[in-house]
Amino acid sequence: MNDMNTILRTPRLILRRPRSDDVAAMHAILRDPLAMRYWSTLPHTTLAESEAWVTKTIDAINAGDCDDFFIEHEGLLIGKAGLWNRNEIGFLFSPAVWGKGFAREALQAVIERAFRERGHEEIRAEADPRNERCVRLLSRLGFRETGRAERTYHIGGEWSDSVYLTLTKPGT
C-alpha cells in the first residue's frame, strides 16, 4: 500500500498525493482540449466526471495500484505525474505551464523514487507518436523506443497509434 502522506519536493515543485478538494483545479486541466489532445479519454465535460477521476486515482493509490502525485507550483495545482500499471509512467499538465521545464522536473522526481524507493528495474511509457513534446521529453529523460503499434486507441471517433518506450535503471 502507498502512503497517502508521501511528498516529493523539487527545487520548484511539490508532488503530493491527490485530495478530494483538488477536483475543481484538476477539472480545469481535464476539461482542456489542448491538455487532453493525446490523453486516453476525451476532455471532461462535467465536474462530476473529474470528481470520479480524482476519487478513482485516490482509491488506486490506497490499493497500491498506482504511485501518482498531483503537482503544485507556488500553491497552484498544475498537473499530475506518477506510475500506474506498476511501472508505466504517465503525466498531464496544464498547457499554461508547458515549456517551463515543470514536467521534466516532476518526472525526474517520480523516476528517482521509482528506482530508489520502489525497487523498479525499468519504467515503461506509451505515447501517441503525434505527441512530439511528450516523446521528446521522454527521450531527454533517457527513455528509448522499444516498439510501435497502429490503431491502439479509439477516442472520439479517431484512431491513435502508440509508441512504446523504456527507461532502464542506471547500472543494470
C-alpha positions in Angstrom: 0.0 0.0 0.0 1.2 3.5 -0.8 1.4 6.2 1.9 -1.1 8.9 1.2 1.2 11.3 3.0 4.2 10.9 0.7 5.5 14.2 -0.6 8.3 14.7 -3.1 10.0 18.1 -3.4 12.0 19.5 -6.2 13.5 23.0 -6.5 10.2 24.5 -7.8 7.6 21.9 -7.2 5.7 19.9 -4.6 4.5 16.5 -5.7 1.8 15.3 -3.2 -1.0 12.8 -3.1 -4.3 13.9 -4.6 -7.1 15.1 -2.3 -10.8 15.4 -2.8 -10.6 19.2 -2.7 -8.4 19.0 -5.9 -11.4 18.3 -8.1 -12.0 21.9 -9.4 -8.4 22.6 -10.1 -7.9 19.2 -11.8 -11.1 19.7 -13.8 -9.6 22.9 -15.3 -6.9 20.6 -16.8 -9.1 17.6 -17.6 -11.6 19.7 -19.5 -9.0 21.5 -21.6 -9.0 20.1 -25.2 -5.3 21.0 -25.7 -4.2 19.3 -22.5 -6.3 16.2 -23.3 -5.4 16.0 -27.0 -3.4 12.9 -26.6 -4.9 11.5 -23.4 -6.7 8.2 -23.3 -10.1 9.8 -22.9 -12.0 12.8 -24.3 -11.8 16.1 -22.3 -14.1 16.0 -19.3 -17.4 17.9 -19.8 -18.7 17.9 -16.2 -17.2 18.5 -12.8 -18.7 15.1 -11.7 -16.6 13.3 -14.3 -13.4 14.9 -12.9 -14.6 14.2 -9.3 -15.0 10.5 -10.2 -11.5 10.6 -11.8 -9.9 12.1 -8.7 -11.7 9.6 -6.5 -10.6 6.7 -8.7 -7.0 8.0 -8.5 -7.1 8.2 -4.7 -8.6 4.7 -4.5 -5.9 3.3 -6.8 -3.2 4.8 -4.6 -4.7 3.4 -1.5 -5.0 0.0 -3.1 -1.3 0.1 -4.1 -2.3 0.1 -7.8 -0.5 3.3 -8.7 2.0 5.8 -7.3 0.5 9.0 -8.5 1.2 12.6 -7.5 -0.6 15.9 -8.1 1.9 18.7 -8.7 1.9 22.2 -7.2 3.9 25.2 -8.2 3.6 28.3 -6.0 0.5 26.9 -4.4 -1.3 26.1 -7.7 -2.2 22.7 -9.0 -0.5 22.4 -12.4 -0.7 18.7 -13.2 -0.1 15.1 -12.3 2.6 12.6 -12.7 3.3 9.1 -11.5 3.3 5.4 -12.2 0.4 3.2 -12.9 0.1 -0.5 -14.0 3.0 -1.0 -11.7 5.8 0.7 -13.7 4.2 2.7 -16.5 4.8 6.5 -16.3 2.1 8.9 -17.0 1.7 12.7 -16.8 -0.6 15.5 -17.6 0.0 19.2 -17.2 -1.9 22.4 -17.8 -1.0 24.0 -21.1 -0.5 27.2 -19.2 2.8 25.8 -17.8 4.1 24.0 -20.9 7.6 24.8 -21.9 8.8 25.8 -18.4 10.5 22.5 -17.5 8.0 21.5 -14.9 7.1 18.2 -16.5 10.8 17.3 -16.7 11.4 18.3 -13.1 8.4 16.3 -11.8 9.2 13.2 -13.9 12.8 13.2 -12.7 11.5 13.1 -9.1 9.0 10.3 -10.0 11.7 8.3 -11.8 14.2 8.7 -9.0 11.6 7.5 -6.5 10.7 4.5 -8.7 14.2 3.3 -8.9 15.4 4.2 -5.4 12.4 3.6 -3.2 10.0 1.4 -5.2 12.6 -1.1 -6.5 11.8 -0.9 -10.2 14.4 -2.1 -12.7 12.7 -0.3 -15.6 9.9 2.2 -16.3 7.7 1.9 -19.3 5.9 4.6 -21.3 3.3 4.7 -24.0 2.6 7.8 -26.1 0.8 8.8 -29.2 3.7 9.4 -31.7 2.0 12.6 -32.8 2.6 14.0 -29.3 6.1 15.2 -30.2 6.5 17.2 -26.9 5.9 14.1 -24.8 8.1 11.8 -26.9 10.9 14.4 -26.9 10.7 14.8 -23.1 10.8 11.1 -22.5 13.8 10.8 -24.8 15.6 13.6 -23.0 15.0 11.7 -19.7 16.7 8.6 -21.2 13.7 6.6 -22.4 14.4 4.5 -25.6 11.8 3.4 -28.1 11.1 -0.3 -28.0 8.2 -0.6 -30.5 5.2 0.9 -32.2 1.7 -0.2 -32.8 -1.1 1.2 -35.0 -4.7 1.9 -34.1 -4.3 1.2 -30.4 -6.8 3.7 -29.0 -10.2 4.8 -30.5 -11.2 8.1 -28.8 -13.8 10.5 -30.0 -14.2 8.7 -33.4 -10.4 8.9 -34.1 -7.8 6.2 -34.0 -4.5 6.8 -32.4 -1.2 4.9 -32.7 1.2 4.1 -29.9 5.0 4.4 -29.4 6.4 2.3 -26.5 9.5 3.4 -24.6 11.5 2.0 -21.7 13.9 3.5 -19.2 16.3 1.1 -17.5 17.6 1.7 -14.0 21.1 3.0 -14.2 23.7 0.4 -13.5 21.6 -2.6 -14.6 
